[in-house]
Amino acid sequence: MTEFETASLALREATLFTAIAHVVVAFVIGFGQIGIVWYGIRTMQKMGAQRARESDQRHEETMTALAERHAESMTALQELIKGTDRKHTETMTALQELIRRTGTPQHA
C-alpha cells in the first residue's frame, strides 16, 4: 500500500469517526433538550395545580364569610321587622285611642 492510500484510509476513518461523533452529540443534545422541556412542563403543571388548590381554598373562605354575613344580616332584618311590627301595633293602638277620645260622641 502506498503512502497516499494509507493517508486516504486514515482520512476516511477520521471523517467517519467525526460523523459518528456528530450524530452522538446531536442525540445527546436532543435528549437533553427533551429533558429540559419535559421538566419545564412538569413544573408548570405542578404550579398550576397548586394555584388551583389555593384559588379553591380562597373561594371556600370567601363563601363561608359571605354565608356568615348573610346569616347576620338576616337575623338583624328579622329583629328589625319584629321591632317595626311592634311599633306599628303600638302606633295603631295609640291612634285608635286618640280617635276614640277625640271623636264626636255618638248619641243613642
Secondary structure as GFF3:
##gff-version 3
##sequence-region A 1 108
A	DSSP	alpha_helix	3	102	.	.	.	ID=ss1
###
